[in-house]
Amino acid sequence: MEDELVIEDEEEAEQEYDWRDDEEPIAKYRPGGFHPVCPGQLYNDRYLARRKLGSGAYSTVWLVQDMQNHEFRAMKVLTADSYAEDDQHIFEVEILKHLRTADPKHKGYSYINHLLDEFEHEGPNGKHVCLIFEPMGMSLQGYADCLAREGLGPVLPAYAIASITKQLLWALSYAHENGVIHTDIKLDNIFVRFSTDMKEEIDKDFLPSTYPLVDFVKPYEPYRVLRSMPMYLYWANNLDEMLDVQICLGDWGVASWKHKHLCERVQPEAMRAPEVFLRSDWDESVDIWSLGPTILRLLNDEPMFITEVAGHEGDPSYSEPFILMQMQLLFGGGHFPASMLDRGNPEYVEMVFNEKGRVKFYDDEEPASFREGRWTQNIPKSFREDVTSWFEFLMKLDPRERPSIRELLDHPWLSTERVKPSMEAATDSADEEGGKVSVSVKAAMGEEQEAKNASNANEGHLGAVKKEGEVMDEDTASSGGQMPENATQGRQRDKEAQASSRPEVAAPSGLEEADQVTKAE
C-alpha cells in the first residue's frame, strides 16, 4: 500500500510539471522586455533563426544559421532594458571583445566561449543587443543530470572531474591574466563544447526542411512563448565521449574588469566569497572561491553552503549570517580572521560579528570537519584524500591566503595523470605504484554508489540543516547551452515532447524525443 502511494505521488508530481514554468514569462514581452523572435526570421541580414535553445532572466537564446558561411551559431537576444545605462553595455561587449583578441595563443583561450559578432536589432519592444557565439551543448549542470539518467551519476568518475576542473582553471587563468573577473562561476555557466563530428551531424540531421519547429501565429496575433529545445542529445555520440568532455566558460554578462567593477555585490549567494558578504574590496580571487562550491556539486551532488533556514513560521528564509556561520565553522576554525574583518564594512561587521570574530547569532556552534562531514561522504575512496586536500587548500576565508591557479593545478589531485575509464566490460585493475585505479565506468559508478549508500545523515547542526531545504541562487540565463533542469523535469520534457509529435513528420532515428515541440498556448 505504501509503495502504491509513493508511485501515485511521483505520477502526480510529473503531471503537475508544466514546461512553460521553465520558459520566460509572456508578461515580459512588453516595451523594454523580450524581443519576439520567430524561426525563419533573418537578423542583421545574415543570421537565420532556426530554433529556440533556452531563456534566462534577461535574454533568450536561439540557434541561428549564418547565411554567409552556413555555420550554426547561438544568438543571445537581450531584453531592451538590459542596457538601460550605456556603461553596462560597454562592460559586457567590451569585455567579450577583449577576451576574443587579448592572447589567442594562451592555453586557456580555447576554454572561453568567445563573442563572434554583435549588433543591435530594433523591434516592437525596443532596441535589443544581439550577441553571436559558437553554439554549445548542455551546461555542466545538464551534463551531470544526463549522466544521472544514464545511471552513471550524479557522482562523476575521477578522470572526468579532474579534466573538467583543469580546463576551468585554464579558462580563469586566461581571463585573470588579461584583466577580467567572471564573478558568476557556476555549473549553469559552464558548457560542453561540440566536437567537429557532432557539428557535421547537426548540419546533416538536426534541421531537415521537413521539421515543423513551431506553430506560427497569424499576423498581428499576440506573440506566444515558444518551447526551448536545447541540443543536449547532440554533443556526444557515446558514453566514451561523455567522459572525455571538453568544456567552455560562458555567460560573461556580469563580468568585471580588475580595475573597474560593474557592481560590488557579485556572485550567487551559494557561490559568493566571504569578502563580498563583508562589503570589503574584492578581486579575481572571488572566482577562485566559487570553484569550491561548483566542483563539489560534480563530485558529491551536495551544496557546500545552505542559503536558507526555516523561518519563524517554518517557511524558508534567506540568511546571510547563516551562510557566514557555515564558512567560519568549515574553513575558519570557528571564527573569521580579525585582519579580514578589519577590511570589511564597519557597520556590517559590527552588526553580524562579535568581538571574537564569530557570527553573533551562532556563537555556540562548534567547528565542523569538511573532510568528515556530508561534503565528502559520497566521494569514492580511491581519490577522496587528494580531492579533500585540494578543497582545504582552496577554501581560505581570507582572499590573501587563497592559492593561485598555478598552485591549484600543481596540487596532487590535478597534477596526477589519471587513466580514462574503459567502456568495455567491467574489469578492475589497480596501478599499485601510483595508487590510482583504472576501472570501467560501471565499476567506477559501483564504488560511488556504494559510498552514496553508506553515507548517513551528518551529525551536528550543519548536517541537520540539510533536511530543512536547499536553495541555490542559480540564475537561468545562458549563452547557448541547456537550461538547468532536474532529472524529473528532464524525463517529463521527453515524455511531453514525444507525446506532442506530429504523425505526418518522420524524425530521424534517435532524435524524435528532442525534436518535437508542444504548441505554445
Secondary structure, 3 states (H helix, E strand, C coil): CHHHHHHHHHHHHHHHCCHHHHCCCHHHCCCCCCCCCCCCCEECCCEEEEEEEEECCCEEEEEEEECCCCCEEEEEEECCCCCCCHHHHHHHHHHHHHHHHCCCCCCCHHHECCEEEEEEEEECCEEEEEEEECCCCCEHHHHHHHHHHCCCCCCCCHHHHHHHHHHHHHHHHHHHHCCEECCCCCHHHEEECCCHHHHHHHHHHHCCCCCCCCCCCCCCCCCCCCCCCCCCCCCCCCHHHHHCCCEEECCCCCCEECCCCCCCCCCCHHHCCHHHHCCCCCCCHHHHHHHHHHHHHHHHCCCCCCCEEECCCCCEEECHHHHHHHHHHHHCCCCCCHHHHHCCCHHHHHHHECCCCCEHHHCCCCCCCCCCCCCCCCCCHHHHHHHHHHHHHHCCCCHHHCCCHHHHHHCHHHHCCCCCCECCCCCCEEECCCCEEECEHHHHHHHHHHHHHHCCCCCCHHHHHHHHCCCCCCCCCCCCCCCCCCHHHHHHHHHHHHHCCCCCCCCCCCCHHHHCCCCCC
